[in-house]
């Protein structure tokens, strides 16, 4: 099953939305828990205080302690100083009988709401003797109710009811305000996500276009400027990679040009010796030996090419050995002797009498000397001089032709040189 992909902007927005939703849920939950706990604790404390105050109301002459007149003319307890709690909700005090009928209440109240509270208590079958913190709902409000047996009148009960309708309404208003704030925060989050997305996607698109150009072979460096350090570092890395790929591409092209030239040289030599044998102008044994040598040389070149094609990054360590450079140069000249004879060119040697010892890779040095000789034979008029000398500054191999081709070789007289420091492996 193919994995579904998402845009960075959508992912950022969804993550911020999930974070806001989690934070909002925590805020709503914490607020409601604390708010409800606070209301319940305050109301219960109020009801407990009122119930405890009733212990002082024990005389049969209720008029001796009460100053609030009920509907039957009998006074109710004077608890004005404790009727209100911290949330400014005033308690109601009234009498009820066993039939849940309101028998006495403050004459300032019309008794309708108290009758509704009594009806809810009757439906819930609440035991009025010692009821505590009973939550009841009426058509117009919510109440917490406690009750005790009337200490004066038998079969009557003192009921204390605290109206929490206003507090509940306040909680709902605050919840609505929080919901509006969170909705506004989500809208702001959407705008912030869009801004963040632009700061991320625009550099990514620019770098992606750069990568596509590199993939197509366009290694031109880009002057990309970003506000974020990470993107700047990535752009610098890509520019360095493009520079290295450009150098590698140029080296590869030069390599194939050189290889094609190197392959041409032994092929020309083999052709010359083969034609000499066919025409009967060359010794078959000596010519055959040169042809075999040139064939081996071609085989080594092909092996090198196969090795390079399998090479991933770094080449294997080169095999070097200490040889006499004069012998290597002489062998290269012998391999091209047939080509020189065919073109009417004489190859002269200018070597030191003492061995010119050097530690090097014979295949590479032979290839370089053969290339120099082949080029010299192409431009020489009648003579090519091959030199090999060891001096204080190092070893020098030079090929000089009398054609004066300054185009093929720098320097007057068509001279090209190879220099090697003493006792240093050739590269």
Order of alpha helices (4+ residues) and beta strands (2+ residues): alpha-beta-beta-beta-beta-alpha-beta-beta-beta-alpha-alpha-alpha-beta-alpha-alpha-beta-beta-alpha-beta-beta-beta
